[in-house]
Amino acid sequence: MTRKYFGTDGIRGVANKDISPMLALKVAQAVGLSFRHGEHRHRVVIGKDTRLSGYMIETAMVAGFTSVGVDVFMLGPIPTPAVAMLTRSLRCDIGVMISASHNAYADNGIKIFGPDGYKLSDEIEAEIERLIDVDLTHSLSQSAELGRAKRIEGVHDRYIEACKRTMPRNMSLDGLRVVIDCANGAGYRVAPDALWELGAEVFKIGVDPNGTNINRDCGSTSTEALASKVLEMRADIGIALDGDADRVIIIDEKGHKVDGDQLMAVVAESWKDDGRLSRPGIVATVMSNLGLERFLSGHGMTLARTKVGDRYVVEHMREHGYNLGGEQSGHIVMSDFSTTGDGLMAALQVLAVVKKLQRPVSEVCRRFDPVPQILKNIRSPKTTLERDEVKTVIADGQRRLGNRGRLVIRPSGTEPLIRVMGEGDDATLVNSVVSEIINVMGKAA
């Protein structure tokens, strides 16, 4: 399906250029009309991260929704999973999160949830794209039927309590020293408070957003500052969220990084032992390490793979009855608690295992030895993949790896890049294959 606006995680681009106020208004009108069913007052919740452009986009979307008769609840800066949760608990028809996740502040985006708190299907997104490009003048509401807009309070406390309830009964984090890096993003208020209320000694970084410092040298995509702080404070664990707090990366007490594959292994093994897995396996994407698949197989579990994007993971989980899945990047989806990736909830599940086992994080979170995996990006149009010389070098690379590894080559859904990932037991061979593909793509672009 060719998409004009939506990528793998909503609509995303440079604020005030790709994501203009006019586009935001049209998106809101299109979404509002798509979800109008029945005669009741329709409602939408709008959350955002801490980007300066969030004010501009929020205001434009409020205008768009109210113009088609939808009432708006503005939440302010709050994590993406909180927006999904509040869409359901406030009985809204739509949830919107204004965020570009882990991207730099100049970008922004629009993520949309249905009334059930789940991200939209390809079919619904296609209908919204159609409406965005249609003149909706004759679909606008009459003056007496315009929507109303207001900011609502107390939403942060509701989300914090929801996170705390995911912990085992009577379990406290007392005695744990935790460093939390909120990426100067949407989790800067709720995440430290939740950890403190659960009993941890909390040290905070990345909690001073100014509109332009979100994800800058901090958060899940830049963990060096967190690792240094963990060592400095002699902490037991470091927790790094991204800009909208729907993903998490862990730093152990030695300053070493723990990715989403290891975290899924930790939670999967613990839940299996406790009889909490709805099926003997988990769902992840094609990017997850072969080592995770081997680990799960060794413990009587399977790994179902989807294309990249946490919404595809969620779709497979819902269709086939799994309650745990995620991405190597740190999106961990636990459907018993949430309808989308939740960085804070995932971190709490890992902390629960640490408390249960009474072992250091470096031991708890090292469940398998990853197979050497190399990921390289090249700035190139999607059409590069259609060139004969590129197809030839990819086929040759797959032949060279054979059964000892695999290749995943895909255009990014959020950036103008082509991602080339190779993995296998022979790191030298994998590096050679990936480098050769990148080299040919560079010449073909």
Secondary structure, DSSP 8 states (H G I E B T S, - for coil): ---SSEETTEEEEEBTTTB-HHHHHHHHHHHHHHT--SSS-EEEEEEE-S-THHHHHHHHHHHHHHHTTEEEEEEEE--HHHHHHHHHHTT-SEEEEE--TTS-TTEEEEEEE-TTS-B--HHHHHHHHHHHTS--GGGS--GGG---EEE--SHHHHHHHHHHTTS-TT---TT-EEEEE-TTSTTTTHHHHHHHHTT-EEEEES----SS-TTTT-STT--HHHHHHHHHHT-SEEEEE-TTSS-EEEEETTS-EE-HHHHHHHHHHHHHHTT--SSSEEEEETTS-HHHHHHHHHTT-EEEEE-SSHHHHHHHHHHHT-SEEE-TTS-EEETTT-SS--HHHHHHHHHHHHHHHT--HHHHT--S----EEEEEE---GGGGGSHHHHHHHHHHHHHHGGGEEEEEEE-SSSS-EEEEEEES-HHHHHHHHHHHHHHHHHH-
